[in-house]
Amino acid sequence: MDITTVTNFLVDNHEFVDEDIEQEIREVLESPQQEEALKVFFKKNFPDLSTTSFFVQHFKSESKGSVEIIKSFEKTPSKRTIQDFVKHFTVRFKHLEGMLKNRSELQGLSSIARIRSKKERETVSLIGMVLDVQETKNKHIILTLEDLSGTIKVLIHNDNKDLLAIAKDIVLDETIGIVGSSGGEIVFANTIIFPDIPLNKELRKSPYDHYVVFFGDIHFGSKEFLKKEFQRLLLWLNGKLGSLKQREMAKKVKYVVIPGDIIEGAGIYPGQENDLSVISVYKQYELSALYLKKIPSHIKIIICAGNHDVGRIAEPQLPLPKEYAKDLWEMENVIMVSNPSVVALDKTEDFPGINVLLYHGYSLVYYADAIPSIREKGGQKASDEIMKFLLQKRHLAPSHGSSLYIPDPVEDALLIDPIPDIFVSGHIHRAQTTQYRNITCIQSSSWTAITEDQEKRGLEPQPGRAFCVSLKTREVKLLNFSTIPDTKSVAEYRRLLEEQRQKDKVKS
């Protein structure tokens, strides 16, 4: 590198370069550790200057950027008491209350006890956890909210159509803010505020030209595992399938994220043994390792558990147990995390990384059925709407009963904090993506054809897809490796499969 490269960079960034600086640059460029010497030089002379782009452009960046685990839960099981539930919900309330207190709309907050003592009608603001939701015969909605000081009723009048529509989607146990008029034992709501994602959330982009691929719900060991489609995915990752542009993209893949259900498991539902090609869960994990080892070794594979995997179903689910998934644990490029978890991709000294929230998605089915606006948009087929809903609540399972969970008295693992840049989920076998306040939401498809169990549960899978996201531009590409159209029933799938076999027979 010559001195002009450095001085031009400084001048382009409106920095003053004099003779002393030029002399120091010459000395730095003579160092055998040129990159490190330049970092020291910039930090010393221009501490406020962002130099990430400079180092990305002029020094090899292929090996740069790593995975850092931000949140992964590995607490060993212990006996729980009723008091643990109380402490758990108190921890959750205080955390969400802290988020809501930063909202400008909630100025002059009062406790519920203080509001109940007011005799004059005046504007009040409060934060409470939803204890009850009722609809009156006149179609008003009455909420019962609770904080650490007591409970109070909140009325949403049916004349306020916009507010009423919002209130209809409120669920038990979520924490919300209310602005309204006090009336002794009741508050007349004018505004409802959720913890939500800030409007000014940064669209964070990596300085490195790396890609991350998302796919989950593979279900190794199922008779309906889509072997042909998954092999096509592996061929693409190895640069042996796809157009020239798609192969170039595959070369830049540095991470693969798998949000659970690696294997089909055993005993998950009645009669599952009839759907298994591999009975033993040990053998299912051995099979998964055989396939995942075909992914190029320079690609980091981040895996969390799902409800079909071995281990407790209650969330947070611990990382896959070593005694069952031994072969996966021994792979040097595999990183095991809990469900849920947060990892930072492309993290370096100069870049904080792209935060990815992994959640298998056990609660998604509950909210597909429970939320009126989501039911109207298709229920489970509107998985992108469910993910947006959870981001607004800043919790992955706000209602007790929407998911099995461990009542930790110290922390709530299902809180959405820190705010992710990418939110990936699975479980309902859809392939959808959306953007919500600069968060990329991805529902990661599946790699098993429709089964009788899925059909009974109303799942309409979109299998054989993967999402490829550029960390540099945040552009999302959907890659469809499926060879048969999506189906709504087992009978339809078998008919199409037989037609495909006949066509292949004719060709051969």
N, C-alpha and C positions, 0 to 999 in steps of 0.2 A: 504494500500500500504506500502511496506517495503522500506528501504533505498536503497537496491540493485537495485530495479527497476529504481530509479532515477539515481543512479551513473552509471549503465550500459548504460542508454540512453546517458548520458553525454560523457562517454568514447567512445561509438560507433560513436559519432559525433565529436571525436577528441578534446574534451575539457579536461582541466587539473582539476583533483579533488584532493584537499588536505584535511588535517584534519579540517581546518576551514570551508570548504564547506560542508564536511560531517556533522559537528556539526549543521550547519545552516539547512541542509536538515532534520535532526532529529527534530529540533524545528518546522519546517514548517509542518512536517507530524503529529505533535501533535495538529495542529489547527483543530477546528471543521469545518471550511470552507477550507478544504484541497485543493480543486481545485483552488480557488481564491488565496490562500496563495502561491501555487506553481507558479502561473502566475506571481505574484509579485517577487518571488525568481528568476525565469528565467530572467525576464526583468531587474532586478537589477544586477545580476551577469553575465548573458550571453545575452546581448541585441541584438546581431546579429544572435543568434541561432533560427532557425525555429522550433517551438515546436508544431505545429498543429497536426502532426502525433502522438505525445506523448499523447495529450489530447483526440484525437479521439480513440486511443487504450485503454486507461485506465479509461476514464470517459464516461458515457452514452452520445451518440451523437444523439440519435433518435430525441430529441427535438431541437437539434441545427440547425442552418441555418434558415434564414428567407428570405422573399421577400422584396427587397428594390426597390422602383420606381426610376429609374435613370432619365428617361425623359417621361413625359406625359403632353399633352397640353390641357389647360382648359381655354384659353382666351375667354371671351365673345365676340360675334359678334359685329362689329362696321362698320361704313361706310368706304368704300375703294375708293381711287382715283387713277388716272393714275400714279401719283407720287409714290404711294405705290408700284406699279409694278416695277418702276425704282429702288427704294430703295431695294426692295426684291431681284432683280437680282444682284444688287451691293453687297449686303450682301453675297449672294451665291458665287459670283465670288471671293470675297476676302477670303472667307473660303476655297474654293477649291484651290485657288492660294497659300494659306499658306501651304496646304498639298504638292502641287507640288514643292514648293521651297525647300523642304527637300530632293528631289530626286537628287542623285549624278550626274545623266546625265545632269541636267539642271544647270550647272555651268556657271557663267558669264551672267546671265539673263539680257535682255534689254527690255525696253518698246517698243511697236510697233512704236510709234512716232520716237524714237531714231533709230530704225532699218531702217525706211523709209528714214531717213536723210543720211544714209551711202552711200558713192559713190563707195567705193572699195568693191569687192566681198570678203567676209570673213565668217567664221563660226559664227552663231548666235544661241541664245536660247531665246525662248519667251513663254509666257503663255497667252492664249486667250480663249474667249468663242466663240463657233461656231455660226456664223451669217448666213452662207449659205454653201451649199454643191452642187457642180455641176460636172457633168461628161462631158468631151469634146468629140468631134466626134472621136478623136484619142484615146479615152479611158483613158486619164489622169483624175485625180480628182483634182479639185481646191476648196479649202476651203477658206472662208472668215472668218478671226478671228478678234475679237474685245477685246481690254482691255480698261482701263480707259483713255488711251491717244489717241486712234484712231483705225483704221482698216487696215488690210493688207491681201493680197492674199497669199495662200500657195499652191504650186503645188506638187502633188505626181505623179511621172512619172510612166507610165505603164510598164517600163522595170523592176521596183522594185516590183516584184510580191508579195513578202511577205508583204511589206508596203502597197501595193495597197489593198490587202485582208483586212488588218486592217482598212484602210481608208473607205472601203465600208460599214463598220458597224458604222461609226461615225454618230451621230445624232445631230440635231439642239439643241443649247442651252447648250450642255455639255461643260465643261472646260477641255482643254488639254494642254500639253506642246509639243513644237516642237523644234527639233535641226536640223539645215540645213544651207544652204548658202544664204546669202543675195544677192538680185539683184535689189535693188532700191524699186520698187513698189511690189515686189514679193519675197517670200522665197521658195527655193527649198528644200523640206523636205528630211531628211535622217532618222529621228527617230520620232516616235509619242509616247508620254508618257501620261498615264492616272493617275488620282489620286490613284486609286487601293488600294488594301490591301498590307501592307508591307510583303515581303517574309519571314521575321523573326517573323511573328505573332505567339505568344505563343499558344500552344495547352493547354489551361487552363483546369485543372481537379480539381474537388472538393475533399477534404479530406474525405467527408462523403459518405456513400454508399446509396445515394438517387437516385430516378428515376423521370423523368418528362415525362408526356404523352401529346402528341400534337394531337388534332383533332379539326376541324372547319367546317364551312358551314353546320351547322346542319339543318337549315331551319325548325324549329318547326312551325307547322301550315300548312305545305304543304301536299297535298294529297299523294305525293310520298315520304313522310318522311319514312325512313327505320326503323320502330319501332322495328321489330324483331332484326335487326342487332345492333341497339343502346342499346337495353336491354341486348344483349350478352356482349357488351362493359362494361355496368354497372355491370353485374354479375362478369366479370373478375376483375374489380377494387375492388370488394368486396371479391375477393378470392374464388369465387364459380364456376369458369369456367376455363378450360384450364388444361394443364399438370401440374405436380408437380413443374417443373421448372418455368413455366409461373405464377403459383400461388405464388411462392416465390418472383418472380419479382414484382407482384402486391402488395405484402406486403411492398415493399420498395418505392412505389410511394408516393412522397410527394407533387408533383405539377401537375396540369393540366393546359395547356395553350390552349385557344380557340381564334384563330385569326379572329373573325368576322362572320357575317351572322348567328347569334343565331336563328333568326326567318326568316320565309319566307317573312314577310312584306306584304304591300298592295300598289298597284299602281306603282310597280317597272317597269312593262312592260305591254303592251296592252293585255287585256284578262286574266290577272293574277287571277282575281276572280274565274275563272273556275278551277284553280289549287289549291285552298285553301280548307282545311278541317276545318280551324278555321279562320273566317273572321276578327275578331277584333284583332288589334295588341296588345291591352292590354291583351286579352285572350291568345294570342300566347306567350307573356312573362310569363304569369302565368303558362302556360303549360311547358315552358322551366325550370322554377324554380322547378316544381314538379319532373321533370326528374333529374335535376342536384343535387337536395337534396338527391338523392339516392347514390351519390358519397360519400364515407366515409368522415366524418366531419374533420378529421385531415389533409386531402388533401387540399391545397390551390388552388383555381381555379382563374386563371387570364384571364380576358375577355376584348377584344377590340371590337369595332364596325366594321361592314361591310356595303356594299352598300344596303343590304336588311334590315338592322336595321333602327330603327326610328332615325331621326336626319338629320343634313345636310350631303350631300354626299361629299361636298368639304373637302379636306384634309388640315390640320389634322382634322379628325373627333373627336368630343368630346366624352368622355365616355358616355355609354348608359344613356339616361335621366332618372332620378329617378321617374318622374311622370308616365312613361310608364313601366319601369322595376323595380317597387317597390319591388316585392318579391325577385328578385335577389339581389338588394342592401341590403336587410335585412338579407341575409345569411352571417353569421359571417366569413365563409371561402372563400368568394368571394372578389376579388380585381379588381376594374374597372380601366381601363386605356384607353388612347386615341389610335386612329389609325393614324399614327404609334406611337410606344412607345418603351422604353427600360426598362427592369426590370432585377435586379440581383437576382439570385437564390442561396440559400445556403450561403448567406452572413453572416459572423460573424466578431468579432473583429480581428480574426487571418487570415481570408480568404476574399478576396474582392468580391467573388461570381462569378457565371457564367452569363455573360450578354446575355440576349435574346432580339433580335429585333423582335417585332411583327409588321407586315404590312399586312393588308387584301389582297392587291394586285390588286387594280383597274387598275394600269398601265400595268400589265403583258400582257394583251391581245394586247395592242398597240404595244409592242415590239416584241411579237410573230409574228406580221404581218410586222413590219417595218424593222427588221434586217435581211439582206440576209442570214447570216450564221445560224441564229436561224430558219428561214423558211425552210432551207435545212434540218435541223435536226428534223423537225416535227412541228414547230410553237408552238401552245399551248401544244402539247404533250411533248415538250422539256422544261418544266417549270423550271427544274434544270438549264438549260443553261441561261434562262432569269434572274434567281436570281444571277448567276455568273456575268452576264453582268451588272446588277445594282450595284453589289459590286465593279466592276472595275471602274464604273463611280462615286462611292461614293455618289449616289443619287438615290432615289426611283422612281423619275419621271423626269429625266433630261430635256426632251423636253416639251416646252409649248404646251398644248393640249393633252399630253399623260395621264393626269389625271386632274380632277378639283381640284383646290387648292386655299387657302386663301393667297393673296400676303402680307405677314407680313413684314413690313419695318424694323423689328428689328432682326428677325431670320427666317431661312428656316427650317421648321419642317421635311422636307423630306431628308435633308442631312444625310448620313450614318456616324454619328459621335456621340458617341464613336464607335469604331470598336466592333461589337458583337462577341460572341463566338458561338452563335446559331442564325440563321436567319430563321424565320418561316413566311410563307405566305399561302394564300388560294385563293379563288375567282374562279379559273379555274377548281376546282374539280378533280385535279390529285393527285396521291399519289407517290411522288418521293423524293429522297434524294441524296445529293452529298456532298463532302467535297471540299472546296475551300480555300486554304491557311490557314488551321486549323480552318475554320469556317464551322460549320455543317449547311447545307441548307436543309430545310424541306418544302415541299409542302404538305399541311395537309389533303388531301382527302375531302370527303363530306359525308352527311348522307341522301341524297335524290337520288332516282333513276332518270334516264334521263327523262327530260320533253321535250315537243315540243319546248319550248323556247330555251332550251339548244341545242337541235338538230339544230335549225335554226341558232344559233350562232356558230356552229361548235365545240361545246364542246363534248369531249368524256370522260365522268366522270369515275373515278375509286373509287366508293363509298365504305363505310363500313370499312375503314382502320383507324388505329391509329398508331402513331410512339411513341415508348418508348425509351428514351435516358438515359443511365447511366451517371450521372454527375461525377461519380468517374473514369470511364474508357473512357467516351465519345462514347461508342459503341451504335449504333442505331439498334433497332429491329422494323421491320414492322409487325404489328398484323392485320390479315385480318379476320374481323368478318362477311364478306359478305356470303350470302348463295346462290347467283346466279352469274354466270359469268358476266363480264363486257359486256355492249352492246353499239352499236353505234347509235341505233335508238329506238324510243318509241315502234314501232311495234315488233322489236326483243325482247325487254324487256318484253312486255306483253305476247309474245309467251312462253318465258322461264318461266315466272311467272305462267302461266297456267299449263305448264308441271310439275312444282314443286308442285302445288296444287294437281294435279292428283296423283303424287307419294305419297304425304302425306296422301291423301285420301285412297289409297291402303294400306299403312302401318297401318292406324288406323282401 
